[in-house]
């Protein structure tokens, strides 16, 4: 320590010594600040990393098993589009706009006088895909959650239109916007059973609607669908 003080005094007595000590002090100061920031960053937890359970402790495994009944409600401005059906593995059957549909993987059929091949009847299908939903949640910002006595939970998230455009459409947009909302509900076992997308910003900025877009996805009867009858076979 004595040698350190002696060296400081020697530097101080040299020409420009005071300037050297001044800038040397601030160099050390900023190095310490950088080290502290890096150490703090290593101990931080991303709130969007729901698989680690903090603060998002819900599970999507039941949906990923692809065995459930479903109810999709899509609200576009003043129009409502409803889909009700069931899914088992790669097959599903559902009703839409008064017609019956059957799907095997990406092949859709609609019942007219007979069963005929159809285009995909789902509006905004990317938001109905649970795997894409998982990616969107990872990119979302956690806002709050509500706990109920029954054990059920509701999580509120925010997601920008620019992020949606990049992840779903591979388009780099730069909108100044109000973010979109995602509301995730779980049962008492923390399994996701309902997802609500409030996508007014996404919809209007991309000119998909005039005012509003809301998508409500409800799952039920996990693991209880025994068979989907193939009407084409």
N, C-alpha and C positions, 0 to 999 in steps of 0.2 A: 504494500500500500504506500509506504514511504517513497519507494522508487517511482511509483505512478505519479505521486504529487510532485516529486522532483522533476520528472519529465514534462509535466504540464507547465511548471514554472519556466523551464528552459525554452519550451516552444513559445510561451507567452512573451519572453524577452527578445525573441528573434523578430526581424522585420516581417510584417504582416502576420505575426504570430496570433494576434487576437482574432483576425479574420479566419485563420485556419481552424482555431479552436471553435469559433462560432459555427462554421459550416460542418465541422466534424461532429459537433453535438447534435445538430439536426439530422445528419445522416444516420447516426445511431438511433435517434428517436424514431425516425420513419421506418427503419428496419425492424424495430421492436413492434411497431404498430402492424406491419405486414405479417409478421410471425403470429401475432395474437389473432388477427383476422382469419388466417389460414387454419389455425388450430380450432377456432370457433366454428368455421365452416365444416370441418370434419365431423363435429359432434352434432350438427343440425340434422333434423329429420324433415323430409318433404311431406307436406300434408296430403299430397295427391297420391302417395304410395300406399294405397289402401290395403295391399296384401300384407304389409307390415303391421296393420291394425292401429295406426295412430294418426289422426283421430278416426279414420274411417274403418269400421270393423265389420263391414258387410261381406257376404259371400255370393259369388255368381255361379258357383259350381252346380247348383241345382238346375239352372237354366242351360248351362253348357252340356248337361246330360241329354238335352233334346228330347225330353219326355214330359209334356205338359199340355194343358189347355191354355188358350190365349184369347185376349180381347184387345184389338188395336183400334183406337179412335184417333182420327186425324182431322183437325179443324183448320181449314184454309179459308180465311176471311169469314164469310157467312155459310160456307159449305161444310158438311160433316161427312166423313167417309169411314164406315165401320167394317171391321173384319173380325169374325168370330170363328174359332176352329180349334184344332188340336194337332199336335206334332209328336211323331215318334221316329227317332233317328233321322233319316234323310227324307221321310215322307210326311206330308201334312194334307189335311183336308179342311176347307173353310168356306164360309159364305161371305159374299161381298156384293152389294147392290142388288140383292135378291137372286143372285146366281150362286151355284155350287161350283167349287174349284177343287182340283186335286193337284198336288205338286210332288214330284219325285226329283230330288236334287234341284237342278235349275230348269226342269221341264214342267210347264204348267198346262193344265187342261181345264176347260170349262164345259159344263153341261148345257147344251142347247137342246136340240131334238135328240142328238147323241153327243157323246163326249168328243170334243175336238181340241186340237192344240191351240194354246193361247199365249199371248204375251204376258209378261209378269204384271199382274194387276195391282201390285203394291205401289202406293205413292211414297216417295222418299224412302226407298228400301234400305239405304245405308244406315238410317237411324233405327231400323228394326233388326239389324244384325248385331247380335250380342258381342261378337268379337270386335267389331268396330266400336261398339259402345264402350268396351273396356279401354280401348286406346284413347277415346275421347275423354273418359274419366281421368286417365293418367295426365292428360293435358289441361284439365280443368283446375280451377282455383276453389278450394274449400271455403265456405262462408260460415255455415252453422249447422247444428243438428238439434233435433228434438227427440227426447226419450219419453216413452209412454210406460205406464205401470205394467202393461201386458208384456213388455219386453220389446215391443215394436219400436222401430227407429225411422226417422226421416232426416235425410241429409240434403242440404242446399248447396249447389255448386254454381260457378259462373264459367262461361266458355265464350271466347271471342269468335266472331265471324271469320276473322282472318285465319285463326287456327283451324276451324272447320273446313274452310276452303282449301287449305294446304293439305289436310289429312284425308279428306274425302275426294276432292276434285283435283288435287295436285296443282292448285292455282295460288300464286303469291299475290294476295290483295293487301291493300294498305288503307282500310277504312278507319275513320274516326267514328266510334260507335258506342252504344250502350251494349254491354255483353249479354249473351243469351243465358238462360237459366236451365239447369238440370236439377230435378227433384227426385231423389231415390228413396223408395220406401222398402222396408224389410218386415218379415214376420218375426215372431218371437224367437226364432232360431237364427236370426240375422241373415236369412236367405233373401235375396232381392226378389220381390214379387210385384213391384210396380216402378215404372220409370216414366217421368214426365219431362218432355222437352218443350220449353217455351222459346221459340225460335223467331220471334218477330224481327229482330235485327238481321239475322241470317237471311230471312225470307225477303224482306223489303230491300235490303242493300243489293241482293242478287237478282231482284225483280222477279221473284217466284210468286209473289202475292202482293196485294195492295197494302195490307195492314198487319195481319196476324197469321201465325202458324204455330199450332200446338199439337204435339203428338203424345198420346197417353198409351202406355203399354202395360197390360196387366197379365200376370202369369198365375196359374192355379193348377191343382191336381198333379203336382210333381210326382213322376214315377208311376202314375196310375194308368197311363194309356197303354192298353194291351196290344192293340193292333190298329193300323190304318188300312181300311179296305181299298184295294187297288181296283178302280172301276174300269181301267183300260185293259187289264189282263184278260 
